[in-house]
């Protein structure tokens, strides 16, 4: 990525800092570090509201120097050293100045250290400004997401090739992961939540496992291999007639795709096809509502109304009382970027946002179906990124 992209991002952040009367931002979280500097080497980025940023490297100083556009790079292993360096540069903030820190992602010990060392300053959470900026994607970011979608399609072909009676869920998930990794995928996905993790980046679940609700997603989760990580693919052998949900995040060069499709081992019966067709109709109707200015709550309520009309409300986005009140989320350098598209999220979505829509029906004793696509909000409405068909895929 060209340096001017990173420079422009810092400039826009500085505009936000000035409007909010924040003297400087201290950025330590790796995804945000990369977004502004072009490197995720362990560092602390100091962005003043006015003037040039300074990157304080904690490790790999020379590698960071080669990777970033920032001219002022100073090795500093502590906040004390950082403040001393700022004083020596003559750009130390005045006592009582407002400093933005990333309260949402800092571990407690680091947060306490920040407060101890920056005791002379007023600290505020700057993450909300960063996340709003990151929500609007540049063209180069959209192209990066499209690259990850292409890897998802390779994984889809691997799923079709590997799907057979007796294969385990985890073997099927390995085929998706191998296809992505062997074609340049990063091999992991990133979350901003401290307690979020996915085995291999996604979920493969089948038969009765597909209507069990586990973990924090409150929808299609699978049951996992053990209670140490009780969601994701299990050791269950897939059987003839099973519906199989594959919901995977694929990351390449830092940017994610998040898609889902449903498969059937053997030709699907009429009830399976009917359930799938109702889901796709709902999905396409919600997509048609996507445009700049729409809110996440509006998209969810529209989807919920359609589910009720189709007679599947109790099986929409979960089971009974274990139903999620969302229909998707934003995506980019993290798999689950803000905002969540659901109840309570009433801020209009901007042009340039990339979101996912991920409706599902879960029917105990029968099976689950899920579909998910990544969608760019454009000046004229939206663009579905990727071209994978909305079929109920099956393997005889």
Helices and strands as residue ranges (DSSP letters): H 3-19, E 24-27, H 30-37, E 43-48, E 54-57, H 61-67, E 72-75, H 79-89, E 98-101, H 108-117, E 122-125, H 127-135, H 139-162, H 169-181, G 199-201, E 202-206, G 207-211, E 243-252, E 255-265, H 270-288, H 296-309, G 313-315, E 318-319, E 322-323, E 326-330, E 337-342, E 354-357, E 360-363, E 367-370, E 373-378, E 381-385, E 393-395
